[in-house]
Amino acid sequence: MSAARRVVAIGMGMGPQHLTPEAVRALRSVDLVLAFEKGSHDPLLEVRRAVCADHDVRLVVVPDAERDRRESLDGPAYADAVADWHERRVAAWAHALAEHPGDVGLLVWGDPGLYDSTLRLLDALGGRFELAVEVVPGVSSLQLLAARHRLVLHDVTQPLHVTTARRLPEALAQGQRNVVVLLNRRVDLAGLGVEDWTMWWAANLGAGGEQAVAGRVRDVLAEVHTARERAEAADGWVMDLYLLRAPDLGGVGADEDAR
Ligand SMILES: C[S@@+](CC[C@H](N)C(=O)[O-])C[C@H]1O[C@@H](n2cnc3c(N)ncnc32)[C@H](O)[C@@H]1O
């Protein structure tokens, strides 16, 4: 029986400056890195290309499967579209693994454990190949958001809820009062009753066009929209996230050392 194929999911943070020594060791230990290419202009592929060049690792680029990104897709239709996309990505990876022997590295944006499908795809691939999967953690956008705003993400004794823009209304309806929101197509808080909450927002963390804005929602939302456009103009892409906190929980991160 053939030995299991070694695959290492390597958290790369938001760029070469965030690669930990453990990530560098993992990168240097593989024979090649597989990376998806999204469309003809994929700036994050270029970041991966730079990382591989820095560490002298071969990069094999796999064209990504098309994904249905219509905003009108509702809950079940959205889940179906994602499942269909994952299936076609698994097929693409299976093909690439069969073509390119050796230990494989996958450079995962941020941390593999936060809103990333790499490990699920590897689970699905496990049905076709015997894989020995390793995971190296990376600096996540959540950690960078906290660092840029010198912020403790949770108030003393209070929980932190992490969700997506799609599910923010549901989180607020459930009574969540300290919420990090990722995967925004835009920052739209109209009708959510959070004008008096505080938001700590950041875009393109770690990139040249990085932006950060903090303050009461009613005071800073227009500035957030402008800063978002600035980030996109500077880098040619935009990714952002923010912490939204209810007024009674305080405006700035509480001092944990006061316990
Ligand atoms: C698919 S998730 C990947 C998260 C990633 N695994 C991590 O650890 O941060 C993509 C979302 O993460 C956030 N994100 C990723 N990179 C970012 C960056 N450089 N600046 C701000 N937010 C970012 C955005 O909310 C984006 O829509």
The ligand as a MOL file (V3000), in Angstrom:
LIG
                    3D

  0  0  0     0  0            999 V3000
M  V30 BEGIN CTAB
M  V30 COUNTS 27 29 0 0 0
M  V30 BEGIN ATOM
M  V30 1 C -12.6970 33.8340 3.5830 0
M  V30 2 S -12.3750 34.8370 4.9910 0 CHG=1
M  V30 3 C -10.7460 34.3700 5.3740 0
M  V30 4 C -10.3350 34.7160 6.7930 0
M  V30 5 C -8.8950 34.3310 7.0710 0
M  V30 6 N -8.7390 32.8850 7.1000 0
M  V30 7 C -8.3580 34.9090 8.3770 0
M  V30 8 O -7.7570 34.1620 9.1730 0
M  V30 9 O -8.5020 36.1280 8.5860 0 CHG=-1
M  V30 10 C -12.1680 36.3770 4.1950 0
M  V30 11 C -12.6160 37.5270 5.0830 0
M  V30 12 O -11.6280 37.7730 6.0840 0
M  V30 13 C -11.4810 39.1690 6.2790 0
M  V30 14 N -10.1340 39.5440 5.7950 0
M  V30 15 C -9.2490 38.7460 5.1870 0
M  V30 16 N -8.1310 39.4130 4.8830 0
M  V30 17 C -8.3020 40.6760 5.3280 0
M  V30 18 C -7.4820 41.8330 5.3380 0
M  V30 19 N -6.2550 41.8140 4.8250 0
M  V30 20 N -7.9880 42.9580 5.9020 0
M  V30 21 C -9.2210 42.9760 6.4410 0
M  V30 22 N -10.0360 41.9130 6.4640 0
M  V30 23 C -9.5900 40.7770 5.9220 0
M  V30 24 C -12.5720 39.8560 5.4560 0
M  V30 25 O -13.7470 39.9490 6.2350 0
M  V30 26 C -12.7510 38.8560 4.3370 0
M  V30 27 O -14.0110 38.9830 3.7080 0
M  V30 END ATOM
M  V30 BEGIN BOND
M  V30 1 1 1 2
M  V30 2 1 2 3
M  V30 3 1 2 10
M  V30 4 1 3 4
M  V30 5 1 4 5
M  V30 6 1 5 6
M  V30 7 1 5 7
M  V30 8 2 7 8
M  V30 9 1 7 9
M  V30 10 1 10 11
M  V30 11 1 11 12
M  V30 12 1 11 26
M  V30 13 1 12 13
M  V30 14 1 13 14
M  V30 15 1 13 24
M  V30 16 1 14 15
M  V30 17 1 14 23
M  V30 18 2 15 16
M  V30 19 1 16 17
M  V30 20 1 17 18
M  V30 21 2 17 23
M  V30 22 1 18 19
M  V30 23 2 18 20
M  V30 24 1 20 21
M  V30 25 2 21 22
M  V30 26 1 22 23
M  V30 27 1 24 25
M  V30 28 1 24 26
M  V30 29 1 26 27
M  V30 END BOND
M  V30 END CTAB
M  END
